[in-house]
């Protein structure tokens, strides 16, 4: 063990506490603002102690929305939820199947497919917005959950991750399964899938956050308030950010929006950290 | 490579005209420069802050997991929400930090001042990205054998010396990887931050390449120019991906 002077330790803790404060400060202010009345929220300077109106603000914004997004925020949360879950499940299913077929089946153009998946999907939606929007518009999927979800479920990273994992499975497993008379489907359900449980958990966290946090795509794929997602809704509520913005409601909506991804990350922190690191190898 | 009227009525082939006019356009070149400045600021400050935090967290022993949990959570915050939070704090008329700055004699209005607008979007992006970098630096630091630092300590190297001469060089694969990831993040994934915090303004001060594509395609309906910009951006992503791959291959050899 290296010598550790108390002053060193103290300094380390000081730096870390500073970091935590920097990270937590905006959240605390959001929390406080969400507990104030409309008058208090635009007071200069903002009161630093929480008030008693948190629940009232949350109920208000949940039922009526606020500002330029005067539509029940509950609906937007629901849309976000459906979109995030849809994207997560879609990504997992598609990538596990395509990785399985690439690793365990020999068919013509196998490598071409692999690279096609890889190269095309490296491109973020932000870069390929036009083609994607026009495809979705031509399919009449604007303002549907399908339009929100389908263009985002193809995932190169997840496919790659599953591929690496399947490649690392020992050949003896396949041989043993074949000796026991298992076909490819049986092997998939009874061996490959159960073994990849941890990867699936890790990808679940990452993909859920990816889906929940989408911003540009929901703006383009929807144009009616009943299909807006929570993140887009909050931004719309803020408007130009002038004094007329009902900040206490915006911040209540902000808290609600942050809650699901935070819960997922905190509850699955172990898998999440591992998944994050694995998926980038 | 085509020119199209906004409602898609007429399309005709114009060859490389869109590209030529782009590179002759000072505003496009300006946006290139803005993107470079923005990415450099986000990448460098994000990496430095998270490296300092990860390195100190690695030294505190028992309480490390607590700090880790407290530092990781912004990863879950949607980028647009991060921008909303920080714009509220820096709101020109009612923001808490604006008020504090006023007290020390600085007038803050990012709707007018280009430098301040840039600072705001960099701050929100860095705040969001720290947790991600932190996770990777922590993992990288954990992989460095303790015995190396101990040997150096026996030879009389102080904590700072040990950090710069042993830890930092051994951490360089992680750092390089994060460098690429952060540049990609700053280039492409900061659209929500910019849209929610500044909307590319004031006067193009925070107009990054991705934001410009969006604005020209969907607000000005200039699909040809916008498409040409997409193609250029695509070339940049592919370039960055290739760099990352080369590096991964190298790491496999060394590992």
Interface residues (C-beta under 8 A of the other chain):
Chain A: X1 X2 X3 X4 X8 X9 X11 X12 X13 X15 X16 X19 X20 X22 X23 X24 X25 X26 X27 X29 X30 X33 X42 X43 X44 X45 X46 X119 X122 X123 X124 X126 X127 X128 X129 X130 X209 X212 X213 X215 X216 X220 X231 X232 X234 X235 X238 X241 X242 X243 X247 X250 X251 X254 X257 X258 X261 X262 X264 X265 X266 X269 X273 X276 X277 X280 X281
Chain B: X49 X52 X53 X56 X57 X59 X60 X63 X67 X69 X70 X71 X72 X73 X74 X75 X76 X77 X78 X79 X80 X81 X82 X84 X85 X86 X87 X88 X89 X91 X93 X94 X96 X99 X100 X127 X130 X131 X132 X135 X136 X139 X146 X149 X150 X153 X159 X177 X181 X188 X189 X191 X192 X195 X196 X210 X213 X214 X217 X218 X223 X226 X227 X230 X233 X234 X237 X238 X241 X248
